[in-house]
Amino acid sequence: MLSRLGSALILIGVILMVVYLVTGTVGQSDFRLLLSGAGSAALGLFFHRRGTPPAETNRFQGLRRLLGDDEEPDA
């Protein structure tokens, strides 16, 4: 869940920084927009890295078995 929040904050931060760049070409830029975008992206990166890794799926299970990479858990 924390990883998804981080991804959302990164996306919001990048959007805010792009808006800052677009408004800067017109001459109406606000420095707070750049700071909030960079802060949001940095916080998002922190949350994204702290989030738990997604559970391993069963995709390519047959290929893993053929290659010998499939480790079965000991019961």
Sine and cosine of phi, psi and omega as CSV:
sin_phi,cos_phi,sin_psi,cos_psi,sin_omega,cos_omega
0.00,0.00,-0.63,0.78,-0.01,-1.00
-0.92,0.39,-0.54,0.84,0.02,-1.00
-0.91,0.40,-0.63,0.78,0.02,-1.00
-0.93,0.37,-0.62,0.78,0.07,-1.00
-0.89,0.46,-0.66,0.75,0.05,-1.00
-0.88,0.47,-0.67,0.74,0.02,-1.00
-0.90,0.45,-0.64,0.77,0.02,-1.00
-0.91,0.41,-0.66,0.75,0.01,-1.00
-0.92,0.39,-0.59,0.81,0.07,-1.00
-0.89,0.45,-0.70,0.71,0.01,-1.00
-0.88,0.47,-0.71,0.71,0.02,-1.00
-0.89,0.46,-0.67,0.74,0.01,-1.00
-0.89,0.46,-0.68,0.73,0.02,-1.00
-0.91,0.42,-0.65,0.76,0.03,-1.00
-0.88,0.47,-0.69,0.72,0.00,-1.00
-0.90,0.45,-0.62,0.78,0.02,-1.00
-0.94,0.35,-0.57,0.82,0.07,-1.00
-0.92,0.39,-0.65,0.76,0.05,-1.00
-0.88,0.47,-0.63,0.78,0.05,-1.00
-0.88,0.48,-0.70,0.72,0.00,-1.00
-0.91,0.42,-0.64,0.77,0.00,-1.00
-0.92,0.38,-0.68,0.73,0.01,-1.00
-0.95,0.31,-0.39,0.92,0.06,-1.00
-0.93,0.35,-0.50,0.86,0.03,-1.00
-0.94,0.34,-0.44,0.90,0.01,-1.00
-1.00,0.07,-0.38,0.93,-0.01,-1.00
0.99,-0.13,0.22,0.98,-0.02,-1.00
-0.91,-0.41,0.44,0.90,-0.11,-0.99
-0.96,0.27,0.50,-0.87,0.05,-1.00
-0.86,-0.52,0.83,-0.56,-0.08,-1.00
-0.90,0.44,-0.45,0.89,0.02,-1.00
-0.90,0.43,-0.49,0.87,0.05,-1.00
-0.90,0.43,-0.68,0.74,0.03,-1.00
-0.91,0.41,-0.69,0.73,0.00,-1.00
-0.90,0.43,-0.68,0.73,0.00,-1.00
-0.93,0.37,-0.59,0.81,0.05,-1.00
-0.92,0.39,-0.69,0.72,0.01,-1.00
-0.93,0.37,-0.64,0.77,0.03,-1.00
-0.91,0.41,-0.67,0.74,0.02,-1.00
-0.91,0.42,-0.67,0.74,0.02,-1.00
-0.91,0.41,-0.65,0.76,0.01,-1.00
-0.91,0.40,-0.68,0.73,0.04,-1.00
-0.90,0.43,-0.62,0.79,0.05,-1.00
-0.90,0.44,-0.66,0.76,0.05,-1.00
-0.89,0.45,-0.65,0.76,0.03,-1.00
-0.89,0.46,-0.75,0.66,0.00,-1.00
-0.91,0.42,-0.64,0.77,-0.04,-1.00
-0.90,0.43,-0.63,0.78,0.00,-1.00
-0.97,0.25,-0.47,0.88,0.00,-1.00
-0.99,0.13,-0.29,0.96,-0.02,-1.00
-0.92,0.40,0.40,-0.92,0.01,-1.00
-0.95,0.31,0.57,-0.82,0.03,-1.00
-0.94,0.35,0.54,-0.84,0.00,-1.00
-0.89,0.45,0.52,-0.86,0.01,-1.00
-0.91,0.42,0.56,-0.83,-0.01,-1.00
-0.95,0.32,0.73,-0.68,-0.01,-1.00
-1.00,-0.03,0.10,-0.99,0.02,-1.00
-1.00,-0.05,0.28,0.96,0.04,-1.00
-0.92,0.39,0.58,-0.82,0.03,-1.00
0.86,0.51,0.48,0.88,-0.02,-1.00
-0.90,0.43,-0.64,0.77,0.03,-1.00
-0.90,0.43,-0.65,0.76,0.03,-1.00
-0.91,0.41,-0.62,0.78,0.04,-1.00
-0.90,0.44,-0.64,0.77,0.03,-1.00
-0.90,0.43,-0.65,0.76,0.01,-1.00
-0.90,0.43,-0.61,0.79,-0.02,-1.00
-0.99,0.14,-0.20,0.98,0.02,-1.00
0.99,0.13,0.27,0.96,-0.02,-1.00
-1.00,-0.04,-0.09,1.00,-0.08,-1.00
-0.99,0.12,0.93,-0.37,0.03,-1.00
-0.99,-0.15,0.83,-0.55,0.01,-1.00
-1.00,0.00,0.69,-0.72,0.00,-1.00
-0.94,0.35,0.61,-0.80,0.04,-1.00
-0.97,0.23,0.78,-0.63,-0.02,-1.00
-0.98,-0.20,0.00,0.00,0.00,0.00
